[in-house]
């Protein structure tokens, strides 16, 4: 009952790690698992399809559901849940005080589906305890320059391992390794309306990904009054409607690298 699994986000680091495994630079895994929020940009899903064709080991795609639809259902009162899972920015309409919603999306839509698939691969039924001697290594695509994202797995018998860090590999090293072998652009894996995007990423989406930009703008409008009657909700940290934001790079950004649990953005 031993399993070695790659947690695949289809971004720079995890894509490179997946191919390093395929090339024999990193020891082989039993499979890779990609958790689909159904809110990734098209370039990420296209890249995932390309990547799957390069791997000799299985790639499982799992999903808790459609994060976009689930969020709008909460906003419009069709869900039993009252609060959104995503850490959007808020402004109190009376006091003007800014706030930040609790982040639960990574846990609910990334980590939990991956763990459920691991249990399935181990042959465990819902509620069934693991068999004695069960050991799982979960490979995470976190590079040496993002060492702050290293965390232990909350499941005691699943051990998170970090091959890129163990081999002193940076994000730029990943890009260099990939570019030497493949003539292809590596995407940044994150939901189209992720509030941790930098201004540069928002500007790139606006310029180069008009369909995703339109989806993000529409989504931002729909969530405006999605918590309580006292708060307005925004995708961008400026707390302005997304289509009105001027994306200046000198504005200090929250970092996705500091905030997420090693499952997004890689």
Secondary structure as UniProt FT lines:
FT   STRAND          2..7
FT   HELIX           12..23
FT   STRAND          31..35
FT   HELIX           42..52
FT   TURN            53..54
FT   STRAND          58..62
FT   HELIX           67..75
FT   TURN            76..77
FT   STRAND          89..92
FT   TURN            93..95
FT   STRAND          98..100
FT   HELIX           105..106
FT   HELIX           107..111
FT   HELIX           112..121
FT   TURN            122..123
FT   TURN            126..127
FT   TURN            132..133
FT   STRAND          135..140
FT   HELIX           144..149
FT   TURN            156..157
FT   STRAND          158..161
FT   HELIX           163..166
FT   TURN            167..168
FT   HELIX           171..181
FT   TURN            192..193
FT   TURN            195..196
FT   HELIX           199..208
FT   HELIX           210..222
FT   TURN            223..225
FT   TURN            229..230
FT   STRAND          231..234
FT   TURN            237..238
FT   HELIX           242..244
FT   TURN            249..250
FT   HELIX           256..259
//
